[in-house]
């Protein structure tokens, strides 16, 4: 969660768009001052949960969503936990609170990514309650098969989340063992985690060069013969799919020891062809679980290569050419189970180029007169999320800036099929791509292919995307006010109140759900208000989740669990729509 919170914090900063405790009322409900061109202010208190003790020296950060227009503000809580932020420009902000050894939670006691506040000129928010709870710790020791310490082993605490709708392993914390083999990983929010340990490189090298295992090959090349320490997952498996989760509670100090023993590891062997004279290739293996390049190898003079010490899992193997007149690359998906992989053949090809022109149909004169405020992004249309890595290895970027005359270009684009979309970096929230034409054919729904040659795109952008303004409500029984009377479970509630910090997503109709650029996401502010901008014409379903894991809403299986629980809406160009949504409570949506 800390990694997620930090990524939000970084995105908001980098984007060109964008002793006595107070009574526990609903946190951060605004009280408007008389309308005047005056700065806003926020006053409140930081409390430790569940004891409601004040927390001193907590860092409060107020980060503007629009870095071009609003500023950023910080404050420290006093001995009694109170804080005050004054002279705030009107605007929409994200509010965070930090303290070493603690994690922020929302009014429902769920881990928080910060809360959204919309501040009007002269508005004063009083009695804003920010809540922290003690973080969990995982600690222990890593030893070898003889019980001796393994220093410099990498221990990682991992959690499963969704990136672009696909299951992804996110590192919540990591630490190398000391000379006694000890490690300690703090600042973990409550939840389910997986723990892994990767052996230190020096031990792996020692095993490779010692005894009969060094350079040994089994007569049956499908059976691993090389022995080494391998990445091990709790409770002692090398296969990520067999790992067991641990559940951490607030304040837990969870002990976990590992004992590593040499075991047969998997090897990938293959060759590289189609190389210019005198050129060589570097081989890299990317884990699809982590979206990171984990292993590598150099091509031998005869074109062969070998990657050792690979754990079971899903990967993409890359070959990038060094010394070629133009960048060349090959990639191939791999699934490793319990056998070595032999006979891989990689044939690198030169990347393609994309040239095109972006025409503005309607819109702001500043954009029409200077298209360089617009950025375009390529996304894979093949169901993977490796596009940024593939471009990085080819020495290119999948994001390009439009020239003032509307022209644009990508170079060294890896072969594949792509969608094009307006990048989040563009300072034009109401714009959408109205049409995408590749070599004269409509490429809006299916994308377009890039090979080793040149491709031409013609794009038409419109600035009149639909805007949805709304409010999210929840039953009053879920109020954080302890003075509210208890209600029987079977009562049907008719009284609702604003639901803050709720994730609202507009999901396109099923045939367009591979088009991630058509989705729109917002978070409700302290009054339950949200805005979705720049929707292309079409049919959508609106969902308001109290809690959603990462980008799970891009996943069709995840969405199938919520059939009939969203609000259907059809938008036309230029529509301005107001809606009221009910929050889907709980991670499983059933509470």
Secondary structure by P-SEA (a helix, b strand, c coil): caaaaaaaaaaaaccccccccccccccccccccccccbbbbbbbbbbccccccccccbbbbbbbccccccbbbbbbbccccccccccccbbbbbbbbbcccbbbbccccccccbbbbbbccccccccbbbbbcbbbbbbbccccccccccccbbbbbbbbbbccccbbbbbccbbbbccccbbbbcccccccbbbbbbccaaaaaaaaacccccccccccccccccccccccccccccccccbbbbbbccccbbbbbbbbbbcbbbbbbbccccccccbbbbbbbbbccccccccccccccccbbbbcccccccbbbbbbbcccccccbbbbbbbbccccccbbbbbbbbbbbbbbbbbbcccccccccccccbbbbbbbcccccaaaaaaaaaccccbbbbccccccccccccccccccccccccccccccccccccccccccccccccccbbbbbbbbbbcccbbbbbbbbcccccccccccccccccccccccccccbbbbbbbcccccccccccbbbbbbccccbbbbccccbbbbbbbbbccccccccccaaaaaaacccbbbbbbccbbbbbbbbbbbccccccc
